[in-house]
Amino acid sequence: MEKKILKWFATKNTGVSSKAMAFAAVGIENKGNFANCTPSDPADFNRCLVLIDSVPEIKEKFSDIAKLSQEWAVVISRWDELEKIFIDEVGFDWSKEGSATKTYELMKEIGL
């Protein structure tokens, strides 16, 4: 998994929340600025989806990611719902035209 994460870092657009997920998944304690950053908008959530697409094993570490903070616990508990609404609206990695208004509304509703 670590090698896949390194490849993801080297080849994909990363964000603070996806970095937090990656570090938590491999058990590296991160006390930096993004240690507990959850996705703040649909673009940031998309970067998390790209991480999972690049490193599917990350999903097996969701319980570890949820331990980062109460906010992360909420994100992980609602992950499937967030992912579905995002994919329905704009497709994986923004493959459809449009904006992710419904996704953003849900993110705000759950406190992100």
C-alpha positions in Angstrom: 0.0 0.0 0.0 2.8 2.4 0.8 4.3 2.2 -2.7 0.8 2.9 -4.2 0.5 6.0 -1.9 4.0 7.2 -3.0 2.9 6.8 -6.6 -0.3 8.7 -5.9 1.7 11.6 -4.2 4.0 11.7 -7.3 1.4 11.6 -10.0 -2.0 13.0 -8.7 -3.4 16.3 -7.5 -3.4 16.0 -3.7 -5.1 18.0 -1.1 -4.8 18.4 2.7 -7.7 16.0 3.5 -6.4 13.3 1.1 -2.9 13.6 2.6 -4.4 13.2 6.1 -6.2 10.0 4.9 -3.0 8.7 3.4 -0.9 9.3 6.5 -3.5 7.8 8.8 -3.9 4.7 6.5 -0.2 3.9 6.9 -0.1 4.7 10.6 2.1 7.8 10.3 1.2 10.3 13.0 1.0 13.7 11.4 1.1 16.8 13.6 1.3 19.2 10.6 -1.3 21.7 9.5 -3.4 19.1 7.7 -3.5 16.3 10.3 -7.2 16.6 11.0 -8.4 18.4 7.8 -11.5 16.9 6.4 -12.7 17.7 2.8 -13.9 21.3 2.8 -15.6 21.3 -0.6 -16.4 18.9 -3.5 -13.0 19.5 -5.2 -11.3 18.4 -2.0 -13.6 15.4 -1.7 -12.8 14.5 -5.2 -9.1 14.3 -4.4 -10.0 11.9 -1.6 -11.9 9.8 -4.1 -8.9 9.8 -6.5 -6.7 8.6 -3.6 -9.1 5.7 -3.0 -9.2 4.9 -6.7 -5.4 4.9 -6.7 -5.0 3.0 -3.4 -8.2 0.9 -2.8 -6.8 -0.5 0.4 -7.3 2.9 2.0 -11.0 1.9 2.5 -9.8 -0.9 4.7 -8.3 1.8 6.9 -11.4 3.9 7.3 -11.7 3.0 11.0 -8.2 4.4 11.5 -9.0 7.6 9.6 -12.2 8.0 11.6 -10.1 8.2 14.7 -8.3 11.3 13.5 -11.1 13.6 14.8 -14.9 13.8 15.4 -15.2 15.5 12.0 -13.4 12.6 10.3 -15.7 10.1 12.1 -18.7 11.9 10.6 -17.1 11.9 7.1 -16.3 8.2 7.2 -19.8 7.4 8.6 -21.4 9.2 5.7 -18.7 8.3 3.0 -21.0 6.2 0.8 -23.7 8.9 0.8 -21.2 11.6 -0.1 -19.5 9.5 -2.8 -22.9 8.6 -4.4 -24.2 12.1 -4.6 -20.8 13.4 -5.9 -20.6 10.7 -8.6 -24.2 11.2 -9.6 -23.6 15.0 -9.9 -20.2 15.3 -11.6 -18.8 11.8 -12.1 -15.5 10.4 -11.0 -12.8 13.1 -11.1 -15.2 15.6 -12.6 -15.8 13.4 -15.7 -19.3 14.9 -16.2 -20.0 18.6 -16.8 -21.6 20.6 -14.1 -21.2 21.6 -10.5 -21.4 19.7 -7.3 -24.0 21.9 -5.6 -25.9 19.0 -4.0 -22.6 17.5 -2.7 -21.6 20.8 -1.2 -25.0 21.2 0.4 -24.7 17.7 2.0 -21.1 18.5 3.2 -22.3 21.7 4.9 -25.3 19.8 6.4 -23.0 17.3 8.0 -20.7 20.0 9.3 -17.8 20.0 6.9 
